[in-house]
Amino acid sequence: MGVAIRHIIIVGGGASGALLALNLLRASGGVTATLIESRPLLARGFAYGEAAPFHLLNVRAANMSAYLDVPDHLLDWLDGTSSTENVTGEGRFRFVPRRIYGRYLAEQLDALTLSPLGRDRLQTIHGLATSLERTASGVVVGLENGRQIAGDAVVLATGYGVKPQNRFPHQWLAWAPIDTDALASVQDVLILGTGHSAIDHVQLLLAAGYRGRITLLSRHGFMPSVHKPVEPARIDAREVPFGARLSAVWRWVRILAKQAESAGSDWRAVLDGLRPHAQELWQSLSDAEQARFIRHARSRYDVRRHRLAPFVANVLDRLQREDRLRVIAGRLQSVSDIGEAAEVVIGGRGTDFEQKLVVQGIIDCRGFELDPAQSNNPVLQSLLTQGLARTGRHGFGLAVDRDCALIDDAGEAASDLYAIGPLTRGQFWESISIPDIRQQTAVLANQLVNAHATSPV
């Protein structure tokens, strides 16, 4: 790092930004930080701010500590708090509501900010960051209200942007309040997507008293797999086929899965055991092999990697047995307004077969905007326009190096601009869940603090 790092600006105060702030405050040294967040509450980004009380994390509590060096911290916090409503499971295999987890992170930040170690080192600003530029003395972040915040380095922790939604007849906006009175006349609802956001909305409909049928539609029709209480397999780095073709990697994983089954476990143990090596394995693949994974294997991998809490899976199973929930693999071809309802035409995958549905509501849950060039985030647009950043590999997030430093249009890594979390997925792939972000923020905080310690004052 070639600049003196004394004051760091963190743009985004959701889980990623909060974890970075925690790590900076816990680190020794005199680095100060400013945390900019547009929402009224810290540590409640989209994942935790929009969640209902019954929306559970899709990672067991044993893996969700805020601190890399205190792995049981969340478990101990849960044992010491009275706010455990809707927590499911037992012991290390508990699944925590996302709202409670957001409160946990916020409490950690509050406590550390008031402690002797963190006092006067973190300033929080609630406002929308709209621009970022370099000056002769450092970097400056502009806010919507005209205020400017100066620092020595900026870390982007904004996560993905919300994908602009198509406007369909009888569409209900995702995460918008549900008109419970109107539900009485609704018999069929179509949800676009079969991932976790879609399942969140199934739960929201049920909580609002909906008794009709729900159809989930996605290209492959894959639903997330279910967690089971298995221990991660022990996989030494020397066993991992770094640099091999994707086909060879998959053969190796299948062999490990069969071995795990023979030992009374299953494939979950293998994927969990690969977590410490996943980023290096991704980076060892060529661009062509990475692209092949995204085209042909990503969907199958994601439904195994990002699993459901057993309680949620049981709810879905019950709905399917009652014929109130069905999952369709296909393509949305057209939506027509037919008065009190919409007629939806769905094309089959790889066939000319079509089926028609009549629904009274459509909810689009097909994910977030992965390409920053298409994002409505003004800071990202400011960086791209100035050439200070460029889109990451395969259109995922921003281009960064192994130290999370932004790479500009000339291919140079910055010494004062960084990104963490989902924005770095093109480089690391595994960078969207708390265990990965926790590791990433701990390493980056240490780098930034060391840069301060070795910089001339």
Secondary structure, 3 states (H helix, E strand, C coil): CCCCCCEEEEECCCHHHHHHHHHHHHCCCCCEEEEEECCCCCCCCHHHHCCCCCCECCCCHHHCCCCCCCCCHHHHHHHHCCCCCCCECCHHHCECEHHHHHHHHHHHHHHHHHCCCCCCCEEEEECCEEEEEEECCEEEEEECCCCEEEECEEEECCCCEECCCCCCCCECCCCCCCCCCHHHHCCEEEEECCCHHHHHHHHHHHHCCCCCEEEEEECCCCCCCECCCCCCCCCCHHHCCCCCCHHHHHHHHHHHHHHHHHCCCCHHHHHHHHHHHHHHHHHHCCHHHHHHHHHHHHHHHHHHHCCECHHHHHHHHHHHHCCCEEEEEEEEEEEEECCCCEEEEEEECCCCCEEEEEECEEEECCCEECCHHHCCCHHHHHHHHHCCCCECHHHCCECECCCCEEECCCCCEEEEEEECHHHHHHHHCCCCCHHHHHHHHHHHHHHHHHHHHHCCC
